[in-house]
């Protein structure tokens, strides 16, 4: 990873989007907002964020491996 700052920025943006999408999906399975188990929403979303970062280690298409010359 030659451009680790660029990678970190791209991985963070991707992880935040993944966390938000997971939270929306988890909240969406409840019939009413008062029935939402917020602990489950938070833990599921956090796990999705961690998995997103770990998946990004394999590579991000947004970040090129080439260095600028």
Buried (B, 14 or more C-beta within 10 A) or exposed (E): EEBEEBBBBBBBEBBEEBBEEBBEEBBEEEEEEEEBEEEEBEEBBEEBBEEBBEBBEEEBEEBEEEEEE
